[in-house]
Amino acid sequence: MKKINIKGKEYVEVNERVIHLRKNFGTKDNMFGINTQVYEWDKENKEIIIRAWITDKNDKVVGSG
C-alpha cells in the first residue's frame, strides 16, 4: 500500500486502506463492511474527527479506529 509521511510518521491513507480491504476481503463468502461516523467537524480550523469500524458479514465489529 502507498504510504505518505505525516509529521515524521509513515501513514497509509484511508482510500488506500479501503482499496486493500475490498481487493483482499470483498468476496461473497468473506464480505466485510466499513462504517463511519463524524464526531467533530471544525470547519474553521479544517479539522475533523471520524470513527470508522469494520464489520464482518454477520455485522460483528472486527476492527475500529
mmCIF file of the N, C-alpha and C atoms, coordinates in Angstrom:
data_MODEL
# 
_entry.id   MODEL 
# 
loop_
_atom_site.group_PDB 
_atom_site.id 
_atom_site.type_symbol 
_atom_site.label_atom_id 
_atom_site.label_alt_id 
_atom_site.label_comp_id 
_atom_site.label_asym_id 
_atom_site.label_entity_id 
_atom_site.label_seq_id 
_atom_site.pdbx_PDB_ins_code 
_atom_site.Cartn_x 
_atom_site.Cartn_y 
_atom_site.Cartn_z 
_atom_site.occupancy 
_atom_site.B_iso_or_equiv 
_atom_site.pdbx_formal_charge 
_atom_site.auth_seq_id 
_atom_site.auth_comp_id 
_atom_site.auth_asym_id 
_atom_site.auth_atom_id 
_atom_site.pdbx_PDB_model_num 
ATOM 1   N N  . MET A 1 1  ? 0.837   -1.180  0.000  1.00 0.00 ? 1  MET A N  1 
ATOM 2   C CA . MET A 1 1  ? 0.000   0.000   0.000  1.00 0.00 ? 1  MET A CA 1 
ATOM 3   C C  . MET A 1 1  ? 0.887   1.251   0.000  1.00 0.00 ? 1  MET A C  1 
ATOM 4   N N  . LYS A 1 2  ? 0.427   2.248   -0.706 1.00 0.00 ? 2  LYS A N  1 
ATOM 5   C CA . LYS A 1 2  ? 1.152   3.509   -0.798 1.00 0.00 ? 2  LYS A CA 1 
ATOM 6   C C  . LYS A 1 2  ? 1.088   4.241   0.543  1.00 0.00 ? 2  LYS A C  1 
ATOM 7   N N  . LYS A 1 3  ? 2.230   4.759   0.984  1.00 0.00 ? 3  LYS A N  1 
ATOM 8   C CA . LYS A 1 3  ? 2.305   5.493   2.252  1.00 0.00 ? 3  LYS A CA 1 
ATOM 9   C C  . LYS A 1 3  ? 2.739   6.924   1.997  1.00 0.00 ? 3  LYS A C  1 
ATOM 10  N N  . ILE A 1 4  ? 2.330   7.807   2.902  1.00 0.00 ? 4  ILE A N  1 
ATOM 11  C CA . ILE A 1 4  ? 2.798   9.189   2.884  1.00 0.00 ? 4  ILE A CA 1 
ATOM 12  C C  . ILE A 1 4  ? 3.386   9.494   4.253  1.00 0.00 ? 4  ILE A C  1 
ATOM 13  N N  . ASN A 1 5  ? 4.183   10.528  4.318  1.00 0.00 ? 5  ASN A N  1 
ATOM 14  C CA . ASN A 1 5  ? 4.806   10.925  5.573  1.00 0.00 ? 5  ASN A CA 1 
ATOM 15  C C  . ASN A 1 5  ? 4.024   12.087  6.164  1.00 0.00 ? 5  ASN A C  1 
ATOM 16  N N  . ILE A 1 6  ? 3.528   11.909  7.382  1.00 0.00 ? 6  ILE A N  1 
ATOM 17  C CA . ILE A 1 6  ? 2.829   12.970  8.100  1.00 0.00 ? 6  ILE A CA 1 
ATOM 18  C C  . ILE A 1 6  ? 3.537   13.185  9.429  1.00 0.00 ? 6  ILE A C  1 
ATOM 19  N N  . LYS A 1 7  ? 4.134   14.338  9.579  1.00 0.00 ? 7  LYS A N  1 
ATOM 20  C CA . LYS A 1 7  ? 4.845   14.713  10.806 1.00 0.00 ? 7  LYS A CA 1 
ATOM 21  C C  . LYS A 1 7  ? 5.855   13.647  11.216 1.00 0.00 ? 7  LYS A C  1 
ATOM 22  N N  . GLY A 1 8  ? 6.583   13.125  10.235 1.00 0.00 ? 8  GLY A N  1 
ATOM 23  C CA . GLY A 1 8  ? 7.639   12.170  10.512 1.00 0.00 ? 8  GLY A CA 1 
ATOM 24  C C  . GLY A 1 8  ? 7.198   10.723  10.648 1.00 0.00 ? 8  GLY A C  1 
ATOM 25  N N  . LYS A 1 9  ? 5.903   10.438  10.431 1.00 0.00 ? 9  LYS A N  1 
ATOM 26  C CA . LYS A 1 9  ? 5.405   9.072   10.555 1.00 0.00 ? 9  LYS A CA 1 
ATOM 27  C C  . LYS A 1 9  ? 4.824   8.612   9.227  1.00 0.00 ? 9  LYS A C  1 
ATOM 28  N N  . GLU A 1 10 ? 5.082   7.342   8.889  1.00 0.00 ? 10 GLU A N  1 
ATOM 29  C CA . GLU A 1 10 ? 4.511   6.757   7.685  1.00 0.00 ? 10 GLU A CA 1 
ATOM 30  C C  . GLU A 1 10 ? 3.030   6.475   7.916  1.00 0.00 ? 10 GLU A C  1 
ATOM 31  N N  . TYR A 1 11 ? 2.191   6.840   6.958  1.00 0.00 ? 11 TYR A N  1 
ATOM 32  C CA . TYR A 1 11 ? 0.744   6.730   7.097  1.00 0.00 ? 11 TYR A CA 1 
ATOM 33  C C  . TYR A 1 11 ? 0.148   6.230   5.791  1.00 0.00 ? 11 TYR A C  1 
ATOM 34  N N  . VAL A 1 12 ? -0.719  5.235   5.886  1.00 0.00 ? 12 VAL A N  1 
ATOM 35  C CA . VAL A 1 12 ? -1.447  4.747   4.724  1.00 0.00 ? 12 VAL A CA 1 
ATOM 36  C C  . VAL A 1 12 ? -2.789  5.480   4.705  1.00 0.00 ? 12 VAL A C  1 
ATOM 37  N N  . GLU A 1 13 ? -3.057  6.219   3.633  1.00 0.00 ? 13 GLU A N  1 
ATOM 38  C CA . GLU A 1 13 ? -4.294  6.987   3.542  1.00 0.00 ? 13 GLU A CA 1 
ATOM 39  C C  . GLU A 1 13 ? -5.510  6.065   3.508  1.00 0.00 ? 13 GLU A C  1 
ATOM 40  N N  . VAL A 1 14 ? -6.633  6.593   3.961  1.00 0.00 ? 14 VAL A N  1 
ATOM 41  C CA . VAL A 1 14 ? -7.861  5.805   4.073  1.00 0.00 ? 14 VAL A CA 1 
ATOM 42  C C  . VAL A 1 14 ? -8.272  5.203   2.741  1.00 0.00 ? 14 VAL A C  1 
ATOM 43  N N  . ASN A 1 15 ? -8.184  5.969   1.651  1.00 0.00 ? 15 ASN A N  1 
ATOM 44  C CA . ASN A 1 15 ? -8.597  5.425   0.355  1.00 0.00 ? 15 ASN A CA 1 
ATOM 45  C C  . ASN A 1 15 ? -7.757  4.203   -0.020 1.00 0.00 ? 15 ASN A C  1 
ATOM 46  N N  . GLU A 1 16 ? -6.471  4.196   0.331  1.00 0.00 ? 16 GLU A N  1 
ATOM 47  C CA . GLU A 1 16 ? -5.613  3.042   0.077  1.00 0.00 ? 16 GLU A CA 1 
ATOM 48  C C  . GLU A 1 16 ? -6.043  1.842   0.926  1.00 0.00 ? 16 GLU A C  1 
ATOM 49  N N  . ARG A 1 17 ? -6.439  2.108   2.173  1.00 0.00 ? 17 ARG A N  1 
ATOM 50  C CA . ARG A 1 17 ? -6.895  1.033   3.058  1.00 0.00 ? 17 ARG A CA 1 
ATOM 51  C C  . ARG A 1 17 ? -8.187  0.411   2.537  1.00 0.00 ? 17 ARG A C  1 
ATOM 52  N N  . VAL A 1 18 ? -9.092  1.245   2.053  1.00 0.00 ? 18 VAL A N  1 
ATOM 53  C CA . VAL A 1 18 ? -10.369 0.742   1.521  1.00 0.00 ? 18 VAL A CA 1 
ATOM 54  C C  . VAL A 1 18 ? -10.121 -0.122  0.283  1.00 0.00 ? 18 VAL A C  1 
ATOM 55  N N  . ILE A 1 19 ? -9.262  0.337   -0.598 1.00 0.00 ? 19 ILE A N  1 
ATOM 56  C CA . ILE A 1 19 ? -8.926  -0.446  -1.792 1.00 0.00 ? 19 ILE A CA 1 
ATOM 57  C C  . ILE A 1 19 ? -8.354  -1.802  -1.387 1.00 0.00 ? 19 ILE A C  1 
ATOM 58  N N  . HIS A 1 20 ? -7.454  -1.810  -0.429 1.00 0.00 ? 20 HIS A N  1 
ATOM 59  C CA . HIS A 1 20 ? -6.844  -3.056  0.052  1.00 0.00 ? 20 HIS A CA 1 
ATOM 60  C C  . HIS A 1 20 ? -7.901  -3.988  0.659  1.00 0.00 ? 20 HIS A C  1 
ATOM 61  N N  . LEU A 1 21 ? -8.783  -3.445  1.472  1.00 0.00 ? 21 LEU A N  1 
ATOM 62  C CA . LEU A 1 21 ? -9.839  -4.253  2.097  1.00 0.00 ? 21 LEU A CA 1 
ATOM 63  C C  . LEU A 1 21 ? -10.736 -4.880  1.041  1.00 0.00 ? 21 LEU A C  1 
ATOM 64  N N  . ARG A 1 22 ? -11.210 -4.079  0.099  1.00 0.00 ? 22 ARG A N  1 
ATOM 65  C CA . ARG A 1 22 ? -12.115 -4.585  -0.942 1.00 0.00 ? 22 ARG A CA 1 
ATOM 66  C C  . ARG A 1 22 ? -11.428 -5.625  -1.834 1.00 0.00 ? 22 ARG A C  1 
ATOM 67  N N  . LYS A 1 23 ? -10.181 -5.371  -2.177 1.00 0.00 ? 23 LYS A N  1 
ATOM 68  C CA . LYS A 1 23 ? -9.449  -6.282  -3.060 1.00 0.00 ? 23 LYS A CA 1 
ATOM 69  C C  . LYS A 1 23 ? -9.175  -7.626  -2.385 1.00 0.00 ? 23 LYS A C  1 
ATOM 70  N N  . ASN A 1 24 ? -8.827  -7.605  -1.104 1.00 0.00 ? 24 ASN A N  1 
ATOM 71  C CA . ASN A 1 24 ? -8.408  -8.815  -0.412 1.00 0.00 ? 24 ASN A CA 1 
ATOM 72  C C  . ASN A 1 24 ? -9.502  -9.503  0.400  1.00 0.00 ? 24 ASN A C  1 
ATOM 73  N N  . PHE A 1 25 ? -10.558 -8.775  0.770  1.00 0.00 ? 25 PHE A N  1 
ATOM 74  C CA . PHE A 1 25 ? -11.563 -9.353  1.653  1.00 0.00 ? 25 PHE A CA 1 
ATOM 75  C C  . PHE A 1 25 ? -12.992 -9.077  1.199  1.00 0.00 ? 25 PHE A C  1 
ATOM 76  N N  . GLY A 1 26 ? -13.189 -8.763  -0.056 1.00 0.00 ? 26 GLY A N  1 
ATOM 77  C CA . GLY A 1 26 ? -14.507 -8.375  -0.539 1.00 0.00 ? 26 GLY A CA 1 
ATOM 78  C C  . GLY A 1 26 ? -15.248 -9.445  -1.319 1.00 0.00 ? 26 GLY A C  1 
ATOM 79  N N  . THR A 1 27 ? -14.967 -10.723 -1.054 1.00 0.00 ? 27 THR A N  1 
ATOM 80  C CA . THR A 1 27 ? -15.663 -11.791 -1.768 1.00 0.00 ? 27 THR A CA 1 
ATOM 81  C C  . THR A 1 27 ? -17.024 -12.060 -1.125 1.00 0.00 ? 27 THR A C  1 
ATOM 82  N N  . LYS A 1 28 ? -17.889 -12.769 -1.823 1.00 0.00 ? 28 LYS A N  1 
ATOM 83  C CA . LYS A 1 28 ? -19.216 -13.080 -1.282 1.00 0.00 ? 28 LYS A CA 1 
ATOM 84  C C  . LYS A 1 28 ? -19.134 -13.909 -0.009 1.00 0.00 ? 28 LYS A C  1 
ATOM 85  N N  . ASP A 1 29 ? -18.154 -14.807 0.068  1.00 0.00 ? 29 ASP A N  1 
ATOM 86  C CA . ASP A 1 29 ? -18.024 -15.679 1.231  1.00 0.00 ? 29 ASP A CA 1 
ATOM 87  C C  . ASP A 1 29 ? -17.368 -14.989 2.417  1.00 0.00 ? 29 ASP A C  1 
ATOM 88  N N  . ASN A 1 30 ? -16.671 -13.920 2.179  1.00 0.00 ? 30 ASN A N  1 
ATOM 89  C CA . ASN A 1 30 ? -15.912 -13.272 3.247  1.00 0.00 ? 30 ASN A CA 1 
ATOM 90  C C  . ASN A 1 30 ? -16.059 -11.756 3.144  1.00 0.00 ? 30 ASN A C  1 
ATOM 91  N N  . MET A 1 31 ? -17.288 -11.276 3.092  1.00 0.00 ? 31 MET A N  1 
ATOM 92  C CA . MET A 1 31 ? -17.554 -9.860  2.868  1.00 0.00 ? 31 MET A CA 1 
ATOM 93  C C  . MET A 1 31 ? -17.416 -9.061  4.165  1.00 0.00 ? 31 MET A C  1 
ATOM 94  N N  . PHE A 1 32 ? -16.690 -7.962  4.077  1.00 0.00 ? 32 PHE A N  1 
ATOM 95  C CA . PHE A 1 32 ? -16.556 -7.036  5.189  1.00 0.00 ? 32 PHE A CA 1 
ATOM 96  C C  . PHE A 1 32 ? -17.144 -5.698  4.791  1.00 0.00 ? 32 PHE A C  1 
ATOM 97  N N  . GLY A 1 33 ? -17.625 -4.954  5.764  1.00 0.00 ? 33 GLY A N  1 
ATOM 98  C CA . GLY A 1 33 ? -18.181 -3.637  5.514  1.00 0.00 ? 33 GLY A CA 1 
ATOM 99  C C  . GLY A 1 33 ? -17.445 -2.577  6.302  1.00 0.00 ? 33 GLY A C  1 
ATOM 100 N N  . ILE A 1 34 ? -17.485 -1.355  5.834  1.00 0.00 ? 34 ILE A N  1 
ATOM 101 C CA . ILE A 1 34 ? -16.860 -0.225  6.511  1.00 0.00 ? 34 ILE A CA 1 
ATOM 102 C C  . ILE A 1 34 ? -17.951 0.776   6.867  1.00 0.00 ? 34 ILE A C  1 
ATOM 103 N N  . ASN A 1 35 ? -17.969 1.188   8.123  1.00 0.00 ? 35 ASN A N  1 
ATOM 104 C CA . ASN A 1 35 ? -18.941 2.170   8.604  1.00 0.00 ? 35 ASN A CA 1 
ATOM 105 C C  . ASN A 1 35 ? -18.172 3.363   9.164  1.00 0.00 ? 35 ASN A C  1 
ATOM 106 N N  . THR A 1 36 ? -18.748 4.555   9.037  1.00 0.00 ? 36 THR A N  1 
ATOM 107 C CA . THR A 1 36 ? -18.105 5.747   9.579  1.00 0.00 ? 36 THR A CA 1 
ATOM 108 C C  . THR A 1 36 ? -19.123 6.629   10.280 1.00 0.00 ? 36 THR A C  1 
ATOM 109 N N  . GLN A 1 37 ? -18.618 7.427   11.235 1.00 0.00 ? 37 GLN A N  1 
ATOM 110 C CA . GLN A 1 37 ? -19.461 8.383   11.948 1.00 0.00 ? 37 GLN A CA 1 
ATOM 111 C C  . GLN A 1 37 ? -18.625 9.619   12.261 1.00 0.00 ? 37 GLN A C  1 
ATOM 112 N N  . VAL A 1 38 ? -19.127 10.790  11.896 1.00 0.00 ? 38 VAL A N  1 
ATOM 113 C CA . VAL A 1 38 ? -18.439 12.044  12.197 1.00 0.00 ? 38 VAL A CA 1 
ATOM 114 C C  . VAL A 1 38 ? -18.731 12.416  13.648 1.00 0.00 ? 38 VAL A C  1 
ATOM 115 N N  . TYR A 1 39 ? -17.658 12.626  14.427 1.00 0.00 ? 39 TYR A N  1 
ATOM 116 C CA . TYR A 1 39 ? -17.807 13.048  15.821 1.00 0.00 ? 39 TYR A CA 1 
ATOM 117 C C  . TYR A 1 39 ? -17.676 14.553  15.970 1.00 0.00 ? 39 TYR A C  1 
ATOM 118 N N  . GLU A 1 40 ? -16.668 15.118  15.339 1.00 0.00 ? 40 GLU A N  1 
ATOM 119 C CA . GLU A 1 40 ? -16.451 16.563  15.408 1.00 0.00 ? 40 GLU A CA 1 
ATOM 120 C C  . GLU A 1 40 ? -16.049 17.067  14.031 1.00 0.00 ? 40 GLU A C  1 
ATOM 121 N N  . TRP A 1 41 ? -16.509 18.263  13.699 1.00 0.00 ? 41 TRP A N  1 
ATOM 122 C CA . TRP A 1 41 ? -16.123 18.870  12.428 1.00 0.00 ? 41 TRP A CA 1 
ATOM 123 C C  . TRP A 1 41 ? -15.919 20.355  12.678 1.00 0.00 ? 41 TRP A C  1 
ATOM 124 N N  . ASP A 1 42 ? -14.669 20.757  12.756 1.00 0.00 ? 42 ASP A N  1 
ATOM 125 C CA . ASP A 1 42 ? -14.299 22.148  12.979 1.00 0.00 ? 42 ASP A CA 1 
ATOM 126 C C  . ASP A 1 42 ? -13.927 22.744  11.625 1.00 0.00 ? 42 ASP A C  1 
ATOM 127 N N  . LYS A 1 43 ? -14.915 23.354  10.980 1.00 0.00 ? 43 LYS A N  1 
ATOM 128 C CA . LYS A 1 43 ? -14.699 23.883  9.630  1.00 0.00 ? 43 LYS A CA 1 
ATOM 129 C C  . LYS A 1 43 ? -13.719 25.050  9.631  1.00 0.00 ? 43 LYS A C  1 
ATOM 130 N N  . GLU A 1 44 ? -13.733 25.829  10.704 1.00 0.00 ? 44 GLU A N  1 
ATOM 131 C CA . GLU A 1 44 ? -12.844 26.987  10.778 1.00 0.00 ? 44 GLU A CA 1 
ATOM 132 C C  . GLU A 1 44 ? -11.375 26.559  10.777 1.00 0.00 ? 44 GLU A C  1 
ATOM 133 N N  . ASN A 1 45 ? -11.048 25.514  11.546 1.00 0.00 ? 45 ASN A N  1 
ATOM 134 C CA . ASN A 1 45 ? -9.666  25.027  11.626 1.00 0.00 ? 45 ASN A CA 1 
ATOM 135 C C  . ASN A 1 45 ? -9.383  23.865  10.681 1.00 0.00 ? 45 ASN A C  1 
ATOM 136 N N  . LYS A 1 46 ? -10.401 23.524  9.873  1.00 0.00 ? 46 LYS A N  1 
ATOM 137 C CA . LYS A 1 46 ? -10.272 22.437  8.893  1.00 0.00 ? 46 LYS A CA 1 
ATOM 138 C C  . LYS A 1 46 ? -9.828  21.133  9.550  1.00 0.00 ? 46 LYS A C  1 
ATOM 139 N N  . GLU A 1 47 ? -10.492 20.790  10.655 1.00 0.00 ? 47 GLU A N  1 
ATOM 140 C CA . GLU A 1 47 ? -10.206 19.547  11.365 1.00 0.00 ? 47 GLU A CA 1 
ATOM 141 C C  . GLU A 1 47 ? -11.485 18.733  11.498 1.00 0.00 ? 47 GLU A C  1 
ATOM 142 N N  . ILE A 1 48 ? -11.327 17.418  11.416 1.00 0.00 ? 48 ILE A N  1 
ATOM 143 C CA . ILE A 1 48 ? -12.478 16.539  11.558 1.00 0.00 ? 48 ILE A CA 1 
ATOM 144 C C  . ILE A 1 48 ? -12.050 15.276  12.294 1.00 0.00 ? 48 ILE A C  1 
ATOM 145 N N  . ILE A 1 49 ? -12.922 14.778  13.147 1.00 0.00 ? 49 ILE A N  1 
ATOM 146 C CA . ILE A 1 49 ? -12.689 13.506  13.840 1.00 0.00 ? 49 ILE A CA 1 
ATOM 147 C C  . ILE A 1 49 ? -13.780 12.553  13.396 1.00 0.00 ? 49 ILE A C  1 
ATOM 148 N N  . ILE A 1 50 ? -13.352 11.423  12.843 1.00 0.00 ? 50 ILE A N  1 
ATOM 149 C CA . ILE A 1 50 ? -14.294 10.426  12.336 1.00 0.00 ? 50 ILE A CA 1 
ATOM 150 C C  . ILE A 1 50 ? -13.961 9.077   12.964 1.00 0.00 ? 50 ILE A C  1 
ATOM 151 N N  . ARG A 1 51 ? -14.966 8.363   13.417 1.00 0.00 ? 51 ARG A N  1 
ATOM 152 C CA . ARG A 1 51 ? -14.782 6.989   13.881 1.00 0.00 ? 51 ARG A CA 1 
ATOM 153 C C  . ARG A 1 51 ? -15.139 6.070   12.726 1.00 0.00 ? 51 ARG A C  1 
ATOM 154 N N  . ALA A 1 52 ? -14.313 5.062   12.511 1.00 0.00 ? 52 ALA A N  1 
ATOM 155 C CA . ALA A 1 52 ? -14.584 4.075   11.474 1.00 0.00 ? 52 ALA A CA 1 
ATOM 156 C C  . ALA A 1 52 ? -14.503 2.692   12.096 1.00 0.00 ? 52 ALA A C  1 
ATOM 157 N N  . TRP A 1 53 ? -15.373 1.793   11.639 1.00 0.00 ? 53 TRP A N  1 
ATOM 158 C CA . TRP A 1 53 ? -15.310 0.426   12.126 1.00 0.00 ? 53 TRP A CA 1 
ATOM 159 C C  . TRP A 1 53 ? -15.634 -0.536  10.999 1.00 0.00 ? 53 TRP A C  1 
ATOM 160 N N  . ILE A 1 54 ? -15.004 -1.701  11.075 1.00 0.00 ? 54 ILE A N  1 
ATOM 161 C CA . ILE A 1 54 ? -15.168 -2.732  10.060 1.00 0.00 ? 54 ILE A CA 1 
ATOM 162 C C  . ILE A 1 54 ? -16.001 -3.858  10.654 1.00 0.00 ? 54 ILE A C  1 
ATOM 163 N N  . THR A 1 55 ? -16.981 -4.321  9.871  1.00 0.00 ? 55 THR A N  1 
ATOM 164 C CA . THR A 1 55 ? -17.841 -5.414  10.322 1.00 0.00 ? 55 THR A CA 1 
ATOM 165 C C  . THR A 1 55 ? -17.722 -6.591  9.358  1.00 0.00 ? 55 THR A C  1 
ATOM 166 N N  . ASP A 1 56 ? -17.962 -7.794  9.908  1.00 0.00 ? 56 ASP A N  1 
ATOM 167 C CA . ASP A 1 56 ? -17.967 -8.976  9.048  1.00 0.00 ? 56 ASP A CA 1 
ATOM 168 C C  . ASP A 1 56 ? -19.368 -9.174  8.471  1.00 0.00 ? 56 ASP A C  1 
ATOM 169 N N  . LYS A 1 57 ? -19.571 -10.261 7.752  1.00 0.00 ? 57 LYS A N  1 
ATOM 170 C CA . LYS A 1 57 ? -20.861 -10.489 7.083  1.00 0.00 ? 57 LYS A CA 1 
ATOM 171 C C  . LYS A 1 57 ? -22.013 -10.675 8.063  1.00 0.00 ? 57 LYS A C  1 
ATOM 172 N N  . ASN A 1 58 ? -21.693 -10.901 9.358  1.00 0.00 ? 58 ASN A N  1 
ATOM 173 C CA . ASN A 1 58 ? -22.727 -11.031 10.389 1.00 0.00 ? 58 ASN A CA 1 
ATOM 174 C C  . ASN A 1 58 ? -22.904 -9.758  11.205 1.00 0.00 ? 58 ASN A C  1 
ATOM 175 N N  . ASP A 1 59 ? -22.321 -8.647  10.733 1.00 0.00 ? 59 ASP A N  1 
ATOM 176 C CA . ASP A 1 59 ? -22.343 -7.341  11.386 1.00 0.00 ? 59 ASP A CA 1 
ATOM 177 C C  . ASP A 1 59 ? -21.578 -7.307  12.716 1.00 0.00 ? 59 ASP A C  1 
ATOM 178 N N  . LYS A 1 60 ? -20.692 -8.264  12.942 1.00 0.00 ? 60 LYS A N  1 
ATOM 179 C CA . LYS A 1 60 ? -19.832 -8.245  14.119 1.00 0.00 ? 60 LYS A CA 1 
ATOM 180 C C  . LYS A 1 60 ? -18.663 -7.293  13.854 1.00 0.00 ? 60 LYS A C  1 
ATOM 181 N N  . VAL A 1 61 ? -18.394 -6.386  14.801 1.00 0.00 ? 61 VAL A N  1 
ATOM 182 C CA . VAL A 1 61 ? -17.292 -5.445  14.639 1.00 0.00 ? 61 VAL A CA 1 
ATOM 183 C C  . VAL A 1 61 ? -15.977 -6.210  14.800 1.00 0.00 ? 61 VAL A C  1 
ATOM 184 N N  . VAL A 1 62 ? -15.114 -6.085  13.793 1.00 0.00 ? 62 VAL A N  1 
ATOM 185 C CA . VAL A 1 62 ? -13.826 -6.775  13.816 1.00 0.00 ? 62 VAL A CA 1 
ATOM 186 C C  . VAL A 1 62 ? -12.643 -5.821  13.904 1.00 0.00 ? 62 VAL A C  1 
ATOM 187 N N  . GLY A 1 63 ? -12.915 -4.525  13.832 1.00 0.00 ? 63 GLY A N  1 
ATOM 188 C CA . GLY A 1 63 ? -11.866 -3.510  13.963 1.00 0.00 ? 63 GLY A CA 1 
ATOM 189 C C  . GLY A 1 63 ? -12.457 -2.132  13.981 1.00 0.00 ? 63 GLY A C  1 
ATOM 190 N N  . SER A 1 64 ? -11.790 -1.205  14.664 1.00 0.00 ? 64 SER A N  1 
ATOM 191 C CA . SER A 1 64 ? -12.276 0.175   14.692 1.00 0.00 ? 64 SER A CA 1 
ATOM 192 C C  . SER A 1 64 ? -11.098 1.122   14.906 1.00 0.00 ? 64 SER A C  1 
ATOM 193 N N  . GLY A 1 65 ? -11.358 2.372   14.598 1.00 0.00 ? 65 GLY A N  1 
ATOM 194 C CA . GLY A 1 65 ? -10.312 3.381   14.789 1.00 0.00 ? 65 GLY A CA 1 
ATOM 195 C C  . GLY A 1 65 ? -10.862 4.759   14.589 1.00 0.00 ? 65 GLY A C  1 
# 
